[in-house]
């Protein structure tokens, strides 16, 4: 139940045909997730010290981008 509550971030990605994209929350509790055809990623954000790493690979060439979450405002959990 713990993983079903908290703050979530939803992102929609695009990449060139034939490419693959993985997304990972650095400092999170799970590893990288390979996006399927809808290209939508949902991640549970525990704190703004975490970062999101996106790796897109096409024809053996990878591009990595890392995004900080320090400008994100998280809502406090209501008990």
C-alpha positions in Angstrom: 0.0 0.0 0.0 2.9 2.3 0.7 3.9 2.5 -3.0 0.3 3.5 -3.9 0.3 6.7 -1.9 2.4 9.8 -2.0 3.5 12.2 -4.8 3.6 11.0 -8.4 5.0 12.5 -11.5 3.7 11.6 -14.9 5.8 12.4 -18.0 5.1 11.8 -21.7 8.1 11.1 -23.9 8.9 11.0 -27.7 11.7 9.4 -29.5 12.6 8.5 -33.1 11.2 5.4 -34.6 13.3 2.3 -33.8 14.7 3.9 -30.6 14.2 2.7 -27.1 13.9 4.8 -23.9 14.4 3.9 -20.3 13.5 6.1 -17.3 14.8 5.8 -13.7 14.4 7.7 -10.5 17.9 8.1 -9.1 17.5 7.5 -5.3 14.3 5.7 -5.9 13.2 2.2 -4.9 13.1 0.5 -8.3 15.4 0.3 -11.3 15.1 1.6 -14.8 11.8 1.1 -16.7 11.7 0.7 -20.5 8.9 2.7 -22.0 6.3 0.9 -24.0 4.5 2.3 -27.1 2.4 4.8 -25.2 5.6 6.5 -24.0 4.1 7.5 -20.7 6.1 7.1 -17.5 4.7 7.4 -13.9 7.1 7.6 -11.0 6.6 8.0 -7.2 8.6 10.9 -5.9 9.7 10.7 -2.3 11.7 13.9 -2.1 13.1 16.7 -4.3 16.7 15.4 -3.9 15.9 12.6 -6.3 16.7 13.0 -10.0 15.2 11.4 -13.1 17.6 9.8 -15.6 16.3 9.2 -19.2 18.3 7.2 -21.7 17.3 6.9 -25.3 19.2 4.5 -27.6 19.0 4.3 -31.4 21.4 2.2 -33.5 23.7 1.5 -30.6 24.1 5.2 -29.8 22.7 6.4 -26.4 21.8 9.8 -25.2 21.4 10.3 -21.4 19.7 13.3 -19.8 19.4 13.7 -16.0 16.8 16.1 -14.6 16.7 17.5 -11.1 13.5 17.9 -9.1 14.6 20.7 -6.8 12.0 23.1 -8.2 9.2 20.6 -7.7 6.8 21.3 -4.8 5.6 18.1 -3.1 2.3 18.0 -1.2 2.4 16.8 2.3 0.6 13.6 3.0 -2.7 14.0 4.9 -3.2 11.4 7.6 
